[in-house]
């Protein structure tokens, strides 16, 4: 699938969530969210609920979602653990995943996650333009040499490989997609919601509903 089409799937396919906004009934499996046929392992201790956002720094819809997602994350209950994971559909997406995990290795991911989105989409930063990217890193008070070391490190490359495997295991075919407790995914492949901001509201409301299901334990849908 063309990478641009992958990033447009959510914008073109969120009508099932409109039912959630317009009717009192909760969403159903296959109509607003998907139940994974093979549940995936989670990285949270017992009593905690894992929520993953699969994203791509090059995706304009992931960029549009990010400020709303930050506000939503800030209000999550203490038993919910949220983490972004860079989706990798092709070799062209891997360098952005390396940037994400290098930020994480350097301890600057939370500080630079949104600014990097802004640099890519607002300022048209090209990470293949080495001089421009190094200048951006320096302005963010990140040593380009230390960044290079992190990008090439075994830990970062291992995380990138794991993200690639997770993209396949979760059957992710568009971004942004949210996964809850290794059992449910919220994606938008079925119909239309013209208003992207409203679509994101419904997507996050569905995620909240799935968090509630996860609290009830396996077998709920």
NORZI-V893629 format. One record per run of one state. SS is the DSSP state (H for helix, E for strand, C for the rest). FROM is the first residue (numbers start at 1). TO is the last residue. If there is no record, write none. Layout:
# NORZI-V893629
SS&FROM&TO  SS&FROM&TO
This chain:
# NORZI-V893629
C&1&2  H&3&12  C&13&14  H&15&22  C&23&27  E&28&29  C&30&30  E&31&35  C&36&48  E&49&55  C&56&59  H&60&74  C&75&79  E&80&86  C&87&90  H&91&105  C&106&108  H&109&121  C&122&129  H&130&139  C&140&143  H&144&151  C&152&153  H&154&169  C&170&176  E&177&180  C&181&183  E&184&186  C&187&195  H&196&216  C&217&221
